[in-house]
């Protein structure tokens, strides 16, 4: 595939770096937007491909966008002043709505964070006097669950709908996508904070918020689940008596390295595209390293950390060589050098349990479309349907994913992970593209398919690994049911970002819920809904609002996520007419006042 900028699925699906002040450029890609800064800025996976221009692999983190410095000063100071108004925690929690806050100093919140040893209400434990045997017992266990489980993220996107299966499940979010109407969504009143540069920053802000502390005092500590977190997150959670139901940040960070992923894959018998690993002192040494492995002269080089976009170089000509050496430091660094191949990306999620690896449905990536994202190669959604791969490829992808899960287990890892495979369109071979040790932007699709309803959402098996309960399952039997063609139905999702350079205050946007197209294709709001699980056909779609009235729009900002019971990308890697119609409809309903047309007083959301 042609050179492209990849972006992460993690964030995108989860939400971009939120902010109410005029945005400032954070880096590379997508929020809604997965796979993550982990800030949407990173690119997502393997940039080894150069097949159809739109089929390039992409990451699933979240893109964060950009904010002019001048805009930041104008909006930031006014918003900070407005955000000083506070109300008693009980009243703010009762509202559980987003208010006007600003972007000032995070010290206000940080000062109120309890020390790691401070007391909070003890988490209520769910009863499990004897091992849970089989899926029906596990289903009943979660219906009776009393251990508080908090999904802390900019939006509820990644796990929206799992509260149908899990009692005592809470979404703790920054964006108020539901306008206070979702009974499980808690959005604390906005307070002054330093500018967010990553999803971790957003999550740490939420964990440090006094209103969240009050929620924990009322419900108990319990467990927390996040898409992205760091050591500070772990400290904040511990101070509230909350266990993070995920492997440690240190382990996840190490496995995130592209070089480590490649080595683990090789050891597990999961091959990457033809490559060689080594340390180089510059471009000439990079070329020599590639020639030593017989990779030819059309190359892709990846540095170990960060998103794929900013850490990937394409080298196939003298001009490309000059660009590579000017944009990247290639002196004394470890690098993965790959042969560039014609390929298309597919994705699958799995969960490593104490009994083995369970593998979910396989789906196509939707990447790089100008109608959806300003980032070339940026992850923008997925389609789930049976023929993503042929029978042989589908079976091989599932086996390779299980092998990779077994290898991760020897590293001490457990729980959810996502794998991107590259399908070589010339040979039909499957290659490991990228490993993401976390929930991702495709978690939303994994948990809604027919397989999830016939079995259980994979996320529930993840939680079992971190709850105080013994259970017994037949991994082979469960995987066989997930692999059954009857367990695969059709779903599509796209992340809709602002694609132009305008910076301004959003004054109107489509509300969250079920939308319907009329006979002439004009969309209309059909009804409120808490998730997309009840969609029946492609005449309806579910829209989850991310940036709404009072938020700032900017290039790369996540406007929302659209979910449909139909494919949104064709076999020829173009957006379907249905997808284009829906995306156009969403954009037509977004209104924004450019920053340079706003009176000074209007730069404060909620002020006249």
N, C-alpha and C positions, 0 to 999 in steps of 0.2 A: 504494500500500500504506500501511497505517497506519504511524504513526511507529514506528521500531524501532531497536534497538541492533545495529549490525553489527560483525562481528568478522572478523579476518583468517584467511585460509586458510593462510598460511605457517606459522605456528606450529602450528597445530593439527596439522597434519599432521606437524610436526616434533617437537613436544614442547613442553610448556609450560615455564615457568621452573621447573626442577627444584629441589627442596630437600628436605632431610630434617628440617630444623627446622620447627616449626609455621609454616605459611605466613602471608604478609603480603600485603595487597591491593596488587596492582601496577597494575591499571588495567583495561583492558577485555579482551579475549577470548582466544581459544582456542589451545591447543598442538598438540595432537596434531597438536596441535594443533596452520602454515602457516603464514594467510597472513601474523602476525609481529611484533614490537616491535620493535616489532616484537616485542613481547612479547605476544602473545596478547591483548593488551590492545587493540590497535587494532582498528578495525572495518574491515571490508574494503571494500567497494567502493562502489558508487553507491547512495546512499540516495535515489534519486529515485522509488521506486516505492511504490505503495500498493495493489496488487491483492490477491490472496488473501493472507490474513494470514500464511501460512507461506511464501509464495514470495518474500519479500523478499530482495533481493541481500544478500550478506554477504561478509565478508572471509575470507581464508584464513590468517590468521596464527595466533597461538596465544594462548589466553587464559591468564592466569596465576593468577588467584584471589586470595584474601585471607588475611591472617594477623593475628590479634589480637596487639597489642604484648605483652600479658602472656604469651601463649603463647610468643612468640619468646624472651622472657627466660628462661622456665623451661627450654625445650628447648635453646635455643642454648648456654647456658653449660655444661650437662652434656655436650652433644655435642662441644663444642669440646675439653673435657678428654679425652674418649674418643678423639678423632681424632688425638691426638698420637702414638699408637702407630704406628710405621712399620716397614717391613721392606725388605730389599734390593730394588732395582728388578727384578732378575732373578726373584726369588721372586714379587713382586707381578704381574709380567707373566705368569708361568707360570700364576698363578691367573686373571688377567684377569677378576676378579669384583668386584662391588660390595661394599665393606665398610661399616663403620659411620660414617663421617666426620661432621664437624660443620660448622657455619656460623660460622666465626670470621673470621680476618683473611686476606685473600688475599696478604698480603705474603710469607707462607711460600713460596708458589709463585712469585710474581712475581720474588722474589730469585734464583730458579734459572733464569730465562729467559736464554738466551744472547743476546749482542749480535747485531745484524743481520749482522755480518761473521764470526761464529764459524763454525767448521767442523763439518760433519756428514757422514755418509757420502754420497758422491755418488749421485744417483739413477741407477738403471740405465735406459738408454734402449732403447726397443723398436725393433728394426730395421725400416727402411723405405727400402731402397736406391732404390726407384723409386716413382712415384706409385701409390697404391692406386686401382684402377679398378673401380668398382661395388660393390654391396652384399656380394657373396661375398668379395671381397678384404678389405673392411673387417671383416667378421665374423671372418675368419681372423686378421687383425692383432690384434684384441682378445683372441682366444683365446691368442695367443702374447705378449701384452703383458707386459713386465717392469718398466715404470715404475710405482712405487707410487702408488696413488690412494687418498686418505683422504677419506671422507665424514664430516665432523665435525659432529655434531648431537646434541641430547638423546637422540633415539632413531634407529633405522635406518629408520623408517617411510617417508619420502619416496622412498627409492631401494631399498627392500628388494626383493631379487630380481635386481637388475641384475648382481650378482656371478655369475649364471649365464652371462653373456656376457663378462665382463671378468676376466681373470686379474690377480693382484696388486692386487685391490680390497679395501679395509679399511673397516669401519664403526667409527668412534671415537665412543663414546656415553657419556652420563652414566647413563642408566637401563639396568639389566641385564635387559632384557626376556626374554632366553633363559636366564638362570640359568647362564651360562658354557658353554652347550652349542653355540652357533653358532660354527663355525670361523673366520668372518670378522669377528666382532664383538669389539672390544677395549674393555673397560670398566676404566679405572684405579681403583685404590683411592681412596676418597673422602678428601679432606684438608680442613683448615680453609679457608674461603673467605668472602668478604663475601657478603651476601644477594644472590641473583640478581634483577635487575629486568627482564631481557630475554633473548632467545635469544642475543644477542651476548655477554652476560656468561657464559652457559654455555659457548659455544664458545671464548671466550678462556680460561676456566678449563681446558678440556680441552687447548688448545694449549700452555698454560703448565705443564702437569703433568709432573713429572720422569719418570713412567713412559711417557708419550707420547714424551718426548725419547729414552728408551732404545729405544723401538720404531722411531723414525726412524733412530737410529744403526745399528740392526740391518738395516733394510730400505733405507734411503736416503731422500733428501728427496722427490722426486717432486712430485705435484700434490695440492692440497686442494680439495674442493668443500664449500660450506656453503649453507644456506638464507639465513641472515642473518649479516652480518659488518660490521665498521667499520674505521676506520683502525688501531686497536690490533691487530685481528686480522691485518691486513696486515703490521704490524711483527713480531708474534710469528711468523708464518709465515716471513717473510724471514730471521729469526734462526735458523731451523731448516733453511734451504736449501730451503724448500717454496714453490712457485709456486701462487698461488690461481688456479684455472682458471675465472675469472669476470671480468667487467668490473670496473673499480675501484669501491670503495665510494662515492667522490665522484660518479661518473657515475650509479650506480644510485640514489643519494639524490636527485639532481636530477630524474631521470626519474620518480621516485616521486611527485613533487608532482602533485596532482590538476589544478592549473592548467596545468602543463607537459604532462601527459598529454592534456588537452583540446586544447591548441594543436597538439601533434604529430598528434593524430587528425584535427583539422580540415585540417591541411596534407596529410595522407595520404588525404583523402577518406573518413575513417571518422567519421561524425557522432556527437555525443553527443546526449542528449535535449535538447530546446529549452532554451537557456541563454544567459547573458551573463556575461562576466568583467569585473571592475572592482574599484576600491577604494572602500570605504564608510567613513563616519564614525560610523555607528550604524544603528539599525533603520530610521529614516525614509529614510535614503539607500539602504539595501538595497532597500526597497520601491520607491523611485523608479527605481533601476537596473533592477529587474524590469519595471516598467511601460514603461520606455523600449524594452524588447525585446518587449513584448506578451506577457509570460509569465502575466499574470493575477495573482490573489492567493493561489493555493494553491501554495506554493513550498517548495523545499528549498535550503538554502544550505550550501556546503561551504567550509571553510578549506583552504589548500593542503597542509598537512603532517599527519602522524599518521594513525591509523586513522579509518575513516569514522564510527564511533560517537561518539567524543568531539569530533569536528570537524564534525558535521553538525547543522544546525538545521532544524526544520520550522515553517513559518509559514503558518497559514491562519485565524487568529483572534486577537483581542486577548489571550486567555490564552496562546496559543502565542507571541505577540510578547513577552509578559512573561517567559515561561520562557526564550526565546532570549536576551534581553538579560541575564538574571540568570546563566545558565549559561555564556555565551560572551562573549569580548571582541570586539565588532564595531566598535571605534573604530580608524580608521586602518589597516585590514587589507585585503589582497587577498582576494577571495571569488569563488566560482563560484555563481551563482544559477540554479536550474533549475526548470522547470515540473514539478510532480509528476505522474507518469503511472501508469497501471495496467500492471504489467509482471511478468514472471517472469525470473529470472536463469539464464543458461547460461554455461559456461566452456569454454575450449579452451587447450591449450598448444601452443607452437611453438618452433622453434629457428632462429635466424638464422645461416646459414652463409655462407662466402665465395662460395658458388654461388647463394644465394637462400634463401628462407624455406620450411621444411618445417612442415606443419601437422598436428597430431594429431587424435584423436577429440574430438567435442563431447559434453559431458555436462551434465546437470541439477545444480543446486545443491540440497542439502538444508539448510535453514536454520531456526533459531529454534524447534525443537520442544522443549517442556518435558521430554519424556522423555529428551532427549539433552544439553541445555545450559541453564544458568540464564540465559543472555543472550538477550534478545529480538532476533531478527534475526541471531543468531550463527551463523556457518558451522558445520555439523555433519556434512558428508559430501557424497557425490555418487552419482549413478546414471549408468552408461554403457549406452546402448541406441540402436538405429537411429533411432527416431522422436522423439528429443529435439526435433528441428526437422523441418519438412517439407522436401521436396527443394529447393525454391527458397531457403528460408532457410538450409539447410545449405550450399548452394553459395555463397551470398552471405557467410555467416560466414567461410568459408575464404578467399574472395578478400579480404575486409576485413582478415583477420588477416595475409595476405601483404603487403598494402599497408602495414599498420602496421609489420611487420618491416622492409620496405624503408626506411621513414622512420627507424626506430631506427638502421639501419646508417649513415645520414648523420650521426648523432650520435656515431658511434664505438662503438656498442654491437654485441655479438655474443653468440650463445649462446641459452640458454633464456629464454623469457618466457611469461607467462600473461595471458590476456585474458578479462575478463568482459563479456559482452554482455547487454543488456536487451531482451527481446522485448516490444514494446508489444502488449498483449493486445487493444487496441481497433483497431489498424491493421496488426498483424503486422510493423511496421517493426523493424529491428535498430538498437540504439544502443550506442555504446561506454560501458560502465559503469566499468571500472577496468583499468588496466594494471599488472601486477606483474613487474618486471624481475628474475626469479629463478626458481629451482625453487619449487614450491608444494605445497599439500596435495593437488592432483589429479595430481601427478607419479606417485604410486603407481598410479593407474589408467591413466594414459597408457602406462606401460611394461609393462602386463600384458595388454592387449587382443590380439585376434587379429591386428590390424594390426602390432603389435610383433613377433609371432612370424613373421608372413609376411614382414616387412621387417626392421627392426632397431628396438630402442627408440630414441626420439628422443634420449635422453640420450647415446647413443654418438656421434651427430653433433655434439652440444655438445662432448664431449671432444676430438673431432678438431680443433676450432678452437683448442685450447690445447695440443695435443701437437705435437712436432717432426716432422710428417709431412705430405706432400703427398697429396692425394686428389682424385678426380674422380667426380662423381655427376651424374645427370640429375634435376634437381629436379622438373621437370614430371612425369616418369615416376613418381617416388617419391610425389609428392602425389596422382597419379591412383590409385595403389594404396591409399593411406591413405583416399582418398575413396570407394573401392569399398564398397558396402553389405556385401559379404561380409567386409570387414575389421573389422566392428563386431559384437562379441558383447555379452553382458549381464554387467555387473558392478555391484556396489553396495558402498559403504563408509560407515560412520558412526563418528563420534568420540564416545565415551561419557564424559561428564564427571560429576563429583559435582555434584548440583543443589541440595542443601540446605546450610544454614549450619553444620553440625556440623564441628568441628575435632578431629581425633583421630589416633591411630596405627593404620595399617592392619595388621591381623594375618593376613589371608588374602585372596586374590584369585585369579581364574582364571589358570591358567598359559598361556603362549603355546603355540599349536599348533592342530590341527584338532579342532573340537568337532562333535558330532552330536546331532540331536534324535531321541528315540525315538518310538514310536507314540503316546505320551501327551504328547509335547512336552517331556518333561524332558530337559535337556541332559546329555551325558556327554562326558568327554574321550576322543577317539578315538586320537590319536597325536601325537607330537612332529613339528614341521615347521619348516623354516627360513624359509618364506614362503608366500604364498597361491597361487602359480602352479599348483599341482597340484589345486586344488579342481575337482570334477567336476560337482556339481549342488547344488541348493539345500537338500539334506538336511544338508549340511556347511557349516561356516563356519570361517574362520580368525580367531583372536583374538590380537592383539598386546598384551601387558600393558605398561602404562606405569608407573603408580604401583603398587608391590607391597608385600609385607610389609616393615615397617621404614620405609616412607615415610609422610609425613603426608597425610591427606585433608583437604580444605577446599573450600569452594564454588568451583567452576571448575576443580578439579584434574582432569587427564586420567587416567581409570582405564584406558582402552585403546581400541583400534581394532578394529572388527569388519568383516571383508570377506566378501562372499557372491557366489555366481554367480547372484544374482537381484536384481531391482529391490527397493529398500527404501522407495520413496516412490511413491504412486499418482498417476494423472493429475489427481486432485482435490486434490492436495497434502495428503495425510495419510500417516502412516507405514503401511506394509503390515502385515497381521497377522503375517507372518513376522518383520519387523523388530521389532515390539513384543515378540514372543515371545523373540527373541534378547536384546534389551536387558534385558528382565525377568530372564532367566536369568543374565546377567552380573551384574546388581546383586544378585541373590539370593546370589551366591557371594563377594561382597565383605564382609568383616567388619572392623569398626573399633572401637577403644576410645576413647570421647570423652576429650578432654584433661582435663576436670575429674574424670574417674573414674580417672585414672592416678596411681599412687604416684609420688613424685618420682623415685625411682631408675629407674622404667620410662620416663621421658621420654627416655632415651638408647637409641636402637635398638641391639639386640644385647646390652644389659645386663639383668641380672635384679635 
